[in-house]
């Protein structure tokens, strides 16, 4: 580490980096000249169609005579609206993530017997292999849980007796085992980080196989293992909402792209975790919480909408916050009028937050959500529809559940693993071709110069 710091400040590295910058710049006008769809987006903001899927539909607008018409957002798992799936679970007062995982993997809603058998299978796989925690996680602690999770998922390859077997049966067992084990990997990684980087006690609990996945996360995370049914069901709701979001989101597309090369399941899932870590993707809820802290400090009266609006204006002008010019948690690549995940999460979280110390912060987020569209319109002349996305509320929900900030994106990964697995299975069954888009090369031809004649 010390050697790396010394090299970082060396004149040789500085010179090499200057060469990189001068030889890597691309004129922005060239993207339009060559018709490059940056970010695989069309000019109207819609995504370039790169594949076909049965797994999920993310619907936020309709095209009418060439015009993009906004609609209330819809999230559909295997043909079923997320609103109906959530309503069914809430009405029955039960846990729903296991049912959603079954639906995503197998394409049908399970009956009671099938759901019980699948839930038991998930519970049986929940424990990590013998000495895995000590050898893979504790011996090499990481200050970032997502990196540790990616490394640990790759390491599971070595504990699989047939890691390269790509039969449907073998791939399905790999999927079930990774869905089951990722929460334990996450909590163990957090506890190890807590010990080595926070100088705090490391508390390790045995897995209770009679708990749902949401219950198990809270039970193994908390020192005293205590949690309320309301807390566990709110976390379960988060897991259901984050389980899947179409084939085009960055991490799922990464999983499908890596899978299309024919590589093993563990490599594909580890790559997806690496993608989700980014602040432009799964790490966005942490940025929302950072922004909220800036607003809480900079706005004296949180109930004064004029004061809040003026601070939002400063955020867009890069005068406050992290100076990015962004209002985190607002806007989405597909949703226009509403993000159904944000609507459902907000409604249910507010019930648990009512009367708590975080109720005022939820009201402040609601104010930010309502005021941001008009601030955008006034500051940037942007009249397009903009709505709150799920990241607007998920971070504060995790705070309400007393989950450490370092685990926010990791929880997202635990939920989304079911979707990644469903998409990998679909890609392996139907893709048959490696995903290989083109890049336009613009560098000019050069004559080779012998080493002794270079300046």
C-alpha positions in Angstrom: 0.0 0.0 0.0 2.8 2.4 0.9 4.6 1.6 -2.4 1.4 2.4 -4.3 1.1 5.8 -2.6 4.7 6.5 -3.5 4.1 5.6 -7.2 0.9 7.6 -7.3 2.9 10.8 -6.7 5.9 9.9 -9.0 6.8 12.0 -12.0 6.9 8.9 -14.2 3.2 8.1 -13.4 2.2 11.7 -13.9 3.8 11.8 -17.3 2.1 8.5 -18.3 -1.2 9.8 -17.2 -0.8 13.0 -19.2 -0.2 10.9 -22.2 -3.3 8.9 -21.5 -5.4 12.1 -21.2 -4.1 13.7 -24.4 -4.5 10.5 -26.4 -7.9 9.4 -25.1 -10.1 12.5 -25.5 -13.0 12.1 -27.9 -14.7 15.1 -29.5 -18.4 15.0 -28.3 -19.6 16.0 -31.8 -18.3 12.7 -33.2 -21.0 10.8 -31.4 -23.7 12.5 -33.4 -21.7 12.4 -36.6 -21.4 8.6 -36.4 -24.9 8.0 -35.0 -23.6 6.6 -31.8 -26.3 5.9 -29.2 -24.5 6.8 -26.0 -25.5 4.7 -23.1 -27.4 2.5 -25.6 -30.1 5.2 -25.5 -32.1 6.6 -28.4 -32.4 10.3 -28.9 -35.8 10.4 -27.1 -34.2 8.7 -24.0 -35.7 5.3 -24.7 -33.4 2.3 -24.6 -32.0 0.6 -27.6 -33.7 -2.8 -27.9 -30.9 -5.4 -27.3 -32.9 -8.5 -26.6 -36.2 -10.2 -25.7 -37.3 -11.4 -22.3 -40.1 -13.2 -20.5 -38.8 -12.2 -17.1 -39.9 -8.6 -16.6 -41.5 -5.5 -18.2 -40.7 -2.0 -17.0 -43.3 0.4 -18.5 -43.2 4.1 -18.1 -44.5 5.6 -21.4 -46.2 4.7 -24.7 -45.3 5.8 -28.2 -48.2 7.4 -30.1 -47.6 8.5 -33.7 -44.0 9.0 -33.0 -44.5 10.9 -29.7 -43.5 9.7 -26.3 -46.5 9.8 -24.0 -46.0 9.5 -20.3 -48.0 7.1 -18.2 -48.1 5.9 -14.6 -45.2 3.5 -14.1 -45.8 -0.3 -14.2 -43.4 -3.0 -13.1 -44.5 -6.5 -14.2 -42.8 -9.7 -13.0 -43.6 -12.6 -15.4 -46.9 -11.0 -16.4 -47.9 -10.1 -12.9 -48.1 -6.4 -11.7 -45.8 -5.7 -8.7 -48.8 -3.9 -7.2 -50.9 -7.1 -7.3 -48.0 -9.2 -6.0 -47.4 -6.8 -3.1 -51.2 -6.5 -2.3 -51.6 -10.3 -2.2 -48.7 -10.7 0.3 -49.8 -7.7 2.5 -53.4 -8.9 2.5 -52.3 -12.4 3.7 -49.9 -10.8 6.2 -47.0 -13.0 5.1 -43.6 -12.7 3.6 -43.3 -12.4 -0.1 -39.7 -12.4 -1.3 -39.5 -16.2 -1.6 -42.7 -16.2 -3.7 -41.3 -13.5 -6.0 -38.0 -15.4 -6.4 -39.9 -18.6 -7.3 -42.0 -16.6 -9.9 -38.9 -15.0 -11.5 -37.0 -18.3 -11.7 -39.7 -20.7 -12.8 -42.2 -18.3 -14.5 -45.3 -19.3 -12.5 -46.8 -18.5 -9.1 -46.2 -21.4 -6.7 -49.1 -23.1 -4.9 -48.8 -23.4 -1.1 -47.0 -26.8 -1.2 -44.5 -25.6 -3.9 -43.8 -22.4 -2.0 -43.1 -24.3 1.2 -40.8 -26.7 -0.5 -38.9 -23.8 -2.2 -38.6 -21.8 1.0 -37.2 -24.8 2.8 -34.7 -25.3 0.0 -33.6 -21.7 0.3 -33.3 -22.0 4.1 -31.2 -25.2 3.7 -28.7 -23.4 1.4 -28.5 -20.3 3.6 -25.5 -21.5 5.7 -22.1 -20.8 4.1 -19.8 -23.8 3.4 -17.5 -24.9 6.2 -14.7 -22.5 6.9 -15.9 -20.2 4.1 -16.4 -17.3 6.4 -13.0 -17.6 8.0 -11.0 -18.4 4.9 -12.7 -16.1 2.3 -14.2 -13.2 4.3 -12.4 -12.8 7.6 -8.8 -13.4 6.5 -9.1 -10.6 3.9 -11.4 -7.9 5.2 -12.6 -5.2 2.9 -13.7 -1.6 3.6 -16.4 -2.1 1.0 -19.1 -4.8 1.4 -20.0 -4.9 -2.3 -16.4 -5.7 -3.3 -16.3 -8.4 -0.7 -19.6 -9.9 -1.8 -18.4 -10.0 -5.4 -15.1 -11.7 -4.4 -17.0 -14.2 -2.2 -19.4 -15.1 -4.9 -16.5 -15.8 -7.2 -14.9 -17.9 -4.4 -18.1 -20.1 -4.3 -16.9 -21.6 -7.6 -14.2 -23.4 -5.6 -16.8 -25.0 -3.3 -18.9 -26.3 -6.1 -18.2 -29.9 -7.1 -19.3 -29.2 -10.7 -18.9 -25.4 -11.3 -18.8 -25.6 -15.1 -21.9 -27.8 -15.4 -24.3 -25.7 -17.3 -27.3 -28.1 -17.4 -30.6 -26.6 -16.4 -30.6 -28.6 -13.2 -27.1 -27.5 -12.2 -27.6 -23.9 -13.1 -30.9 -23.8 -11.1 -29.2 -25.2 -8.0 -26.4 -22.6 -8.4 -29.0 -19.9 -8.6 -30.8 -21.1 -5.5 -27.6 -21.4 -3.5 -26.4 -17.9 -4.4 -29.7 -16.3 -3.7 -29.7 -18.1 -0.3 -26.1 -17.4 0.6 -25.7 -13.8 -0.4 -27.4 -12.4 2.7 -25.1 -14.4 4.9 -22.1 -13.2 2.9 -23.3 -9.7 3.2 -23.8 -9.8 7.0 -20.5 -11.6 7.6 -18.7 -9.1 5.4 -20.2 -6.2 7.4 -19.3 -7.8 10.8 -15.8 -8.3 9.6 -15.5 -4.7 8.3 -17.0 -3.6 11.6 -14.2 -5.3 13.5 -11.2 -4.4 11.3 -12.2 -0.9 10.1 -14.5 0.4 12.9 -12.6 -1.1 15.8 -15.9 -2.5 17.0 -17.0 -5.9 18.2 -17.8 -8.6 15.6 -21.0 -10.4 16.4 -21.7 -13.6 14.6 -25.0 -15.5 15.0 -26.2 -18.9 13.8 -28.6 -19.1 11.0 -32.2 -19.8 12.0 -33.7 -21.9 9.2 -37.3 -21.2 10.3 -37.0 -17.5 9.5 -37.8 -15.9 6.2 -35.0 -14.4 4.3 -35.9 -10.9 5.5 -36.2 -12.1 9.1 -32.8 -13.8 8.8 -31.1 -10.6 7.6 -32.3 -8.7 10.6 -31.7 -11.6 13.0 -28.1 -12.1 12.0 -27.4 -8.4 11.7 -28.6 -7.2 15.1 -26.5 -7.9 18.1 -29.5 -9.0 20.2 -31.2 -10.7 17.2 -34.5 -8.8 18.0 -36.8 -7.3 15.4 -40.5 -6.7 15.1 -42.8 -8.3 12.5 -43.5 -4.8 11.1 -39.7 -4.2 10.6 -39.2 -7.6 8.9 -42.2 -7.2 6.6 -41.0 -3.7 5.6 -37.6 -5.2 4.7 -39.3 -8.0 2.9 -41.3 -5.4 0.9 -38.0 -3.8 -0.1 -36.6 -7.1 -1.3 -39.7 -7.8 -3.4 -39.5 -4.3 -5.0 -35.8 -4.6 -5.8 -35.9 -8.3 -7.0 -36.1 -7.4 -10.7 -36.2 -4.5 -13.1 -35.9 -5.7 -16.6 -33.1 -6.8 -18.8 -31.8 -3.4 -19.7 -30.7 -2.1 -16.3 -26.9 -2.0 -16.1 -26.3 -4.8 -13.7 -28.7 -7.2 -15.4 -27.4 -6.4 -18.8 -23.9 -7.0 -17.4 -25.0 -10.4 -16.1 -26.5 -11.3 -19.5 -23.5 -10.0 -21.4 -21.0 -12.0 -19.3 -23.3 -15.1 -19.5 -23.4 -14.8 -23.3 -19.7 -15.5 -23.4 -20.4 -19.0 -22.0 -18.7 -18.4 -18.7 -19.7 -19.9 -15.4 -22.6 -18.7 -13.2 -20.4 -17.3 -10.4 -18.4 -15.1 -12.8 -21.7 -13.7 -14.2 -23.2 -13.0 -10.7 -20.0 -11.4 -9.4 -19.8 -9.1 -12.4 -23.4 -8.0 -11.8 -22.6 -7.1 -8.2 -19.7 -5.0 -9.5 -22.0 -3.1 -11.8 -24.6 -2.5 -9.1 -22.0 -1.0 -6.8 -21.7 2.1 -8.9 -23.4 5.4 -7.7 -25.2 5.7 -11.0 -26.9 2.4 -10.3 -27.4 0.6 -7.0 -25.3 3.1 -5.0 -27.8 5.9 -5.7 -29.7 5.6 -2.4 -26.6 6.4 -0.5 -26.3 9.6 -2.6 -29.9 10.5 -1.7 -29.0 10.2 2.0 -25.9 12.3 1.6 -28.1 14.9 -0.2 -30.7 14.8 2.5 -28.0 15.6 5.1 -27.0 18.6 3.1 -30.6 19.8 2.9 -31.3 19.1 6.6 -28.3 21.3 7.5 -28.9 24.1 4.9 -32.7 24.4 5.4 -33.7 25.8 8.8 -37.4 25.1 8.6 -38.1 21.8 6.8 -41.8 22.7 6.5 -41.1 25.9 4.7 -41.5 25.0 1.1 -40.0 28.2 -0.2 -36.9 27.6 1.7 -36.6 24.0 0.6 -37.2 25.1 -3.0 -34.4 27.7 -2.9 -32.0 25.0 -1.6 -33.0 22.7 -4.4 -32.3 25.5 -6.8 -28.8 25.8 -5.3 -28.3 22.1 -5.8 -29.0 22.4 -9.5 -26.7 25.4 -9.8 -23.9 23.4 -8.2 -23.8 25.8 -5.3 -24.6 23.3 -2.6 -24.4 19.6 -1.8 -21.7 17.6 -3.7 -21.7 20.3 -6.4 -22.8 17.7 -9.0 -25.8 19.7 -10.1 -28.0 16.7 -9.4 -31.1 16.1 -7.2 -30.6 12.5 -6.3 -33.6 10.2 -6.2 -35.5 12.2 -9.0 -35.8 11.0 -12.5 -35.6 7.6 -14.2 -34.6 6.3 -17.6 -38.0 4.7 -18.2 -40.5 5.9 -15.6 -42.1 9.3 -16.3 -45.2 10.0 -14.1 -44.3 7.6 -11.3 -42.1 4.8 -10.3 -44.4 2.1 -8.8 -41.6 0.9 -6.5 -41.3 4.4 -5.0 -45.1 4.8 -4.6 -45.4 1.4 -2.8 -42.4 1.9 -0.6 -43.3 5.4 0.4 -46.8 4.5 1.3 -45.8 1.5 3.5 -42.7 3.2 5.1 -44.7 6.2 6.2 -47.0 4.0 8.2 -44.0 2.6 10.2 -42.3 6.1 10.4 -45.4 7.8 11.8 -44.6 9.0 15.3 -40.9 8.1 15.0 -37.9 10.4 15.0 -37.7 9.9 11.2 -41.2 11.1 10.4 -40.0 14.6 9.7 -37.3 13.4 7.3 -39.9 11.4 5.4 -42.0 14.6 5.1 -39.0 16.4 3.9 -38.4 13.8 1.2 -42.0 14.1 0.2 -41.5 17.9 -0.2 -38.4 17.4 -2.3 -40.3 15.0 -4.5 -43.2 17.5 -5.0 -41.0 20.6 -5.6 -38.2 19.2 -7.8 -40.2 19.2 -11.2 -41.0 22.9 -11.0 -37.4 23.7 -9.9 -36.1 21.8 -13.0 -38.5 23.6 -15.2 -37.6 27.1 -13.9 -33.8 26.5 -13.8 -33.3 24.5 -17.0 -36.4 25.1 -19.0 -36.9 21.3 -18.7 -40.6 20.6 -19.0 -40.3 16.8 -19.4 -42.0 14.7 -16.8 -39.8 13.7 -13.8 -40.7 11.5 -10.9 -39.2 10.2 -7.8 -37.4 6.8 -8.2 -37.2 4.1 -5.7 -33.8 5.4 -4.4 -35.6 8.5 -3.1 -37.1 6.5 -0.2 -35.2 3.2 0.1 -32.2 4.8 2.0 -34.4 6.3 4.6 -36.3 3.1 4.9 -33.1 1.3 5.7 -32.2 4.0 8.2 -35.6 3.4 9.8 -34.8 -0.3 10.0 -31.4 0.6 11.7 -29.4 -0.9 8.8 -25.9 0.6 8.5 -25.3 2.8 5.5 -22.5 0.5 4.3 -25.2 -2.2 3.7 -27.7 -0.2 1.6 -26.4 -1.2 -1.8 -25.5 -4.7 -0.5 -29.2 -5.3 0.4 -30.1 -4.2 -3.1 -27.8 -6.9 -4.4 -29.3 -9.6 -2.2 -32.7 -8.7 -3.5 -31.7 -8.4 -7.2 -29.9 -11.7 -7.2 -33.2 -13.4 -8.0 -33.6 -11.3 -11.1 -30.0 -11.8 -12.2 -30.4 -15.5 -11.9 -33.6 -15.5 -13.9 -32.0 -13.5 -16.7 -28.8 -15.6 -16.8 -31.0 -18.8 -17.1 -32.9 -17.2 -19.9 -29.8 -16.0 -21.7 -28.2 -19.4 -21.4 -31.3 -21.1 -22.8 -32.1 -18.6 -25.6 -29.2 -16.3 -26.3 -26.9 -18.6 -28.3 -24.7 -15.7 -29.4 -22.1 -13.6 -27.6 -23.3 -10.0 -27.1 -20.8 -7.9 -29.0 -21.8 -4.3 -30.0 -19.6 -2.2 -32.2 -17.4 0.8 -31.3 -16.3 3.2 -34.1 -12.5 3.6 -34.1 -11.4 7.2 -34.8 -7.6 7.0 -34.3 -5.5 8.0 -37.3 -3.0 5.6 -38.9 0.6 6.1 -37.7 4.0 5.0 -38.9 5.9 2.8 -36.5 8.9 4.5 -34.9 11.8 2.3 -33.7 12.5 2.5 -30.0 15.9 4.3 -30.4 14.3 7.1 -32.5 11.5 8.0 -30.2 11.6 11.3 -28.3 
